Amino acid sequence: MNSSLANGWFAKPDKNLEAFALWYWGIHGYLSIFVCIFGILTNFINIEILTRKPMRTSVNTILAAVAISDIVLMASYIPFAIHFYIMCDLRPTPQRYSYAWTTFMAVHANVTLSTHAISIWLAVFMAIQRYVYLQTKFCFTVRNTVFACFAICFASGLIMVPNYMITGVYEVSNNSFNTSMYRLNEFALGSKNPSSIVLLAFWLYAIADKLLPCALITIFMGFLLKKLHESAERRKRLFSTNASSNSKKKKDHKSTTTMLLVIIILYIVTELPQSVVVVMSACLDGFFENVYSLLADILDMAALINNAINFVLYCIMSQQFREHLLDTWLLKFCKNLKCYKNRHYKNVKYGGQSNADDLTTLATEKTVIRTENIKLL
């Protein structure tokens, strides 16, 4: 630990940062619930479209796996946000930290860390796979890609095993309340003398699920940018010689690569700052309490937006996705609306031809009712 920096910069929290963190805490719960609901719904649409038979490619298989991981994370975040940000305030009370909710917090923390690890390694796999295809024209089969996605999930779970082992709930006695409160076991961040298993869990996660995938995804992003540049130069030369037989196919490949690059850049923008802040929290005294804890909600929101925004990117950057979206949802809705209008038109046409017919029918019905009454008498 570097205590000299702690005594200077991080010995106490910045007043402006503290005020901003307190203000944002009041709206974070509502914003995160909105983002999560939007993300869950749109990710279900992503899965439905990306797993269609015409859309089944190795890249789309990875994107569908990312969508499943994002749904799990956001489904866990909604009850967490409702209880800890909306139903309860910041004060440590037995209602906020009951045994049930503290246990849920422990599960939620591990689900969040695991799904983050799975998502970023899936993004690394996607970047590597795309680069290999552009370099050698070798394409993974959908079957092999599914196996690779399962392997990534399994490996990410193995890396998280030490973290699962140290996660626990203990009782806290408080003289201000008659009932008990419960808190999570110690973690490496914010702990003065963490145990060996706690340090192992932290550094294994920080290196294997944060720093290493961020480094790999940055490297392969550079490779993909280089291939895009080379492809653009090659296309200029082809157009100059009027060789346009495969221009549409190459344009589709460029569009796919560009879309994947945007997704990769979003991962770097959201994950790299988290990685740096996490490592600084472990290396600098006071950084976790006075900086990281005040930025945690903002970092969470950035990650949630990254989980929910893929649908928007697909709609903007993928013509094939837009076509299937129109075919699946909008055209089906229009057909249902058209059928409703046709039925309504038929009812109007054959059920109410004129006011005279309506009056005749009404008179007839009254006569029948009167006759039936007479019979009863």
JOBEL-V628712 format. One record per backbone hydrogen bond with DSSP energy under -1.0 kcal/mol. NH is the residue of the N-H (numbers start at 0). CO is the residue of the C=O. E is the energy in kcal/mol with one decimal. If there is no record, write none. Layout:
BEGIN
nh:NH co:CO e:E
nh:NH co:CO e:E
END
This chain:
BEGIN
nh:1 co:282 e:-1.6
nh:5 co:1 e:-1.3
nh:6 co:2 e:-2.6
nh:7 co:3 e:-1.1
nh:8 co:4 e:-2.0
nh:9 co:4 e:-1.3
nh:17 co:13 e:-2.5
nh:18 co:14 e:-2.4
nh:19 co:15 e:-2.5
nh:20 co:16 e:-2.6
nh:21 co:17 e:-2.0
nh:22 co:18 e:-2.2
nh:23 co:19 e:-3.0
nh:24 co:20 e:-1.9
nh:26 co:23 e:-1.2
nh:27 co:23 e:-1.7
nh:30 co:26 e:-2.4
nh:31 co:27 e:-2.9
nh:32 co:28 e:-1.9
nh:33 co:29 e:-2.1
nh:34 co:30 e:-2.6
nh:35 co:31 e:-2.6
nh:36 co:32 e:-2.6
nh:37 co:33 e:-2.4
nh:38 co:34 e:-2.8
nh:39 co:35 e:-2.9
nh:40 co:36 e:-2.2
nh:41 co:37 e:-2.4
nh:42 co:38 e:-2.2
nh:43 co:39 e:-1.8
nh:44 co:40 e:-1.6
nh:45 co:41 e:-2.4
nh:46 co:42 e:-2.5
nh:47 co:43 e:-2.3
nh:48 co:44 e:-2.3
nh:49 co:45 e:-3.1
nh:50 co:46 e:-1.7
nh:51 co:48 e:-1.3
nh:55 co:52 e:-1.1
nh:56 co:54 e:-1.3
nh:60 co:56 e:-2.0
nh:61 co:57 e:-1.7
nh:62 co:58 e:-2.3
nh:63 co:59 e:-2.2
nh:64 co:60 e:-2.0
nh:65 co:61 e:-2.4
nh:66 co:62 e:-2.0
nh:67 co:63 e:-2.0
nh:68 co:64 e:-2.2
nh:69 co:65 e:-2.5
nh:70 co:66 e:-2.2
nh:71 co:67 e:-2.1
nh:72 co:68 e:-2.0
nh:73 co:69 e:-2.5
nh:74 co:70 e:-2.5
nh:75 co:71 e:-1.6
nh:76 co:72 e:-1.6
nh:77 co:73 e:-1.6
nh:79 co:75 e:-1.0
nh:80 co:76 e:-2.8
nh:81 co:77 e:-2.4
nh:82 co:78 e:-2.2
nh:83 co:79 e:-2.3
nh:84 co:80 e:-1.7
nh:86 co:81 e:-2.9
nh:87 co:82 e:-1.3
nh:92 co:90 e:-1.2
nh:96 co:92 e:-2.7
nh:101 co:97 e:-2.5
nh:102 co:98 e:-2.2
nh:103 co:99 e:-2.2
nh:104 co:100 e:-2.2
nh:105 co:101 e:-1.9
nh:106 co:102 e:-2.2
nh:107 co:103 e:-3.3
nh:108 co:104 e:-2.6
nh:109 co:105 e:-1.8
nh:110 co:106 e:-2.6
nh:111 co:107 e:-2.8
nh:112 co:108 e:-2.3
nh:113 co:109 e:-2.4
nh:114 co:110 e:-2.7
nh:115 co:111 e:-2.2
nh:116 co:112 e:-2.1
nh:117 co:113 e:-2.6
nh:118 co:114 e:-2.7
nh:119 co:115 e:-2.3
nh:120 co:116 e:-1.9
nh:121 co:117 e:-2.2
nh:122 co:118 e:-2.0
nh:123 co:119 e:-2.0
nh:124 co:120 e:-2.5
nh:125 co:121 e:-2.4
nh:126 co:122 e:-2.3
nh:127 co:123 e:-2.7
nh:128 co:124 e:-2.8
nh:129 co:125 e:-2.3
nh:130 co:126 e:-2.2
nh:131 co:127 e:-2.6
nh:132 co:128 e:-2.1
nh:133 co:129 e:-2.4
nh:134 co:130 e:-2.1
nh:135 co:131 e:-2.9
nh:136 co:132 e:-2.4
nh:144 co:140 e:-2.2
nh:145 co:141 e:-2.3
nh:146 co:142 e:-2.0
nh:147 co:143 e:-2.3
nh:148 co:144 e:-2.4
nh:149 co:145 e:-2.2
nh:150 co:146 e:-2.3
nh:151 co:147 e:-2.3
nh:152 co:148 e:-2.1
nh:153 co:149 e:-2.4
nh:154 co:150 e:-2.8
nh:155 co:151 e:-2.5
nh:156 co:152 e:-1.9
nh:157 co:153 e:-2.0
nh:158 co:154 e:-2.2
nh:159 co:155 e:-1.4
nh:160 co:157 e:-1.2
nh:163 co:159 e:-2.4
nh:164 co:160 e:-2.3
nh:165 co:161 e:-1.6
nh:169 co:182 e:-2.7
nh:171 co:180 e:-3.7
nh:176 co:173 e:-1.1
nh:180 co:171 e:-1.8
nh:181 co:96 e:-2.2
nh:182 co:169 e:-2.5
nh:184 co:167 e:-2.1
nh:190 co:187 e:-1.3
nh:198 co:194 e:-2.2
nh:199 co:195 e:-2.6
nh:200 co:196 e:-2.4
nh:201 co:197 e:-2.3
nh:202 co:198 e:-2.7
nh:203 co:199 e:-2.3
nh:204 co:200 e:-1.8
nh:205 co:201 e:-3.2
nh:206 co:202 e:-2.4
nh:207 co:203 e:-2.2
nh:208 co:204 e:-1.9
nh:210 co:205 e:-3.0
nh:211 co:206 e:-2.8
nh:213 co:209 e:-1.8
nh:214 co:210 e:-2.4
nh:215 co:211 e:-2.6
nh:216 co:212 e:-2.8
nh:217 co:213 e:-1.7
nh:218 co:214 e:-2.2
nh:219 co:215 e:-2.6
nh:220 co:216 e:-1.4
nh:221 co:217 e:-1.9
nh:222 co:218 e:-1.8
nh:223 co:219 e:-2.4
nh:224 co:220 e:-2.4
nh:225 co:221 e:-2.1
nh:226 co:222 e:-2.3
nh:227 co:223 e:-2.5
nh:228 co:224 e:-2.2
nh:229 co:225 e:-2.5
nh:230 co:226 e:-2.6
nh:231 co:227 e:-2.3
nh:232 co:228 e:-2.1
nh:233 co:229 e:-2.4
nh:234 co:230 e:-2.3
nh:235 co:231 e:-1.8
nh:236 co:232 e:-1.7
nh:237 co:233 e:-2.2
nh:238 co:234 e:-2.6
nh:239 co:235 e:-1.7
nh:240 co:236 e:-1.1
nh:242 co:237 e:-2.6
nh:243 co:241 e:-1.0
nh:246 co:243 e:-1.0
nh:249 co:245 e:-2.4
nh:250 co:246 e:-2.3
nh:251 co:247 e:-2.2
nh:252 co:248 e:-2.1
nh:253 co:249 e:-2.3
nh:254 co:250 e:-2.3
nh:255 co:251 e:-2.4
nh:256 co:252 e:-2.5
nh:257 co:253 e:-2.6
nh:258 co:254 e:-2.3
nh:259 co:255 e:-2.4
nh:260 co:256 e:-2.1
nh:261 co:257 e:-2.0
nh:262 co:258 e:-2.1
nh:263 co:259 e:-2.6
nh:264 co:260 e:-2.7
nh:265 co:261 e:-2.1
nh:266 co:262 e:-1.8
nh:267 co:263 e:-2.3
nh:268 co:264 e:-2.8
nh:269 co:265 e:-2.0
nh:270 co:266 e:-3.1
nh:271 co:267 e:-1.9
nh:274 co:270 e:-2.4
nh:275 co:271 e:-2.4
nh:276 co:272 e:-2.7
nh:277 co:273 e:-2.5
nh:278 co:274 e:-2.2
nh:279 co:275 e:-2.5
nh:280 co:276 e:-2.0
nh:281 co:277 e:-1.3
nh:282 co:278 e:-1.6
nh:283 co:279 e:-2.4
nh:286 co:283 e:-1.4
nh:289 co:285 e:-2.2
nh:290 co:286 e:-1.9
nh:291 co:286 e:-2.4
nh:292 co:287 e:-2.6
nh:294 co:290 e:-1.3
nh:295 co:291 e:-1.1
nh:298 co:294 e:-2.4
nh:299 co:295 e:-2.4
nh:300 co:296 e:-2.4
nh:301 co:297 e:-2.3
nh:302 co:298 e:-2.0
nh:303 co:299 e:-2.4
nh:304 co:300 e:-2.6
nh:305 co:301 e:-1.9
nh:306 co:302 e:-1.8
nh:307 co:303 e:-1.5
nh:308 co:304 e:-1.4
nh:312 co:308 e:-1.9
nh:313 co:309 e:-2.8
nh:314 co:310 e:-2.2
nh:315 co:311 e:-2.0
nh:316 co:312 e:-2.8
nh:317 co:313 e:-2.2
nh:321 co:317 e:-1.9
nh:322 co:318 e:-2.4
nh:323 co:319 e:-2.1
nh:324 co:320 e:-2.4
nh:325 co:321 e:-2.7
nh:326 co:322 e:-2.4
nh:327 co:323 e:-2.3
nh:328 co:324 e:-2.7
nh:330 co:325 e:-3.0
nh:332 co:328 e:-2.2
nh:333 co:329 e:-2.5
nh:334 co:330 e:-2.6
nh:335 co:331 e:-2.2
nh:336 co:332 e:-2.3
nh:337 co:333 e:-2.5
nh:338 co:334 e:-2.6
nh:339 co:335 e:-2.0
nh:340 co:336 e:-2.2
nh:341 co:337 e:-2.5
nh:342 co:338 e:-2.5
nh:343 co:339 e:-2.5
nh:344 co:340 e:-2.6
nh:345 co:341 e:-2.4
nh:346 co:342 e:-2.3
nh:347 co:343 e:-2.2
nh:348 co:344 e:-2.6
nh:349 co:345 e:-3.0
nh:350 co:346 e:-1.9
nh:351 co:347 e:-1.0
nh:357 co:353 e:-1.9
nh:358 co:354 e:-2.4
nh:359 co:355 e:-2.4
nh:360 co:356 e:-2.6
nh:361 co:357 e:-2.4
nh:362 co:358 e:-2.4
nh:363 co:359 e:-2.4
nh:364 co:360 e:-2.5
nh:365 co:361 e:-2.2
nh:366 co:362 e:-2.1
nh:367 co:363 e:-2.3
nh:368 co:364 e:-2.4
nh:369 co:365 e:-2.5
nh:370 co:366 e:-2.5
nh:371 co:367 e:-2.3
nh:372 co:368 e:-2.1
nh:373 co:369 e:-2.1
nh:374 co:370 e:-2.2
nh:375 co:371 e:-2.0
nh:376 co:372 e:-1.8
END
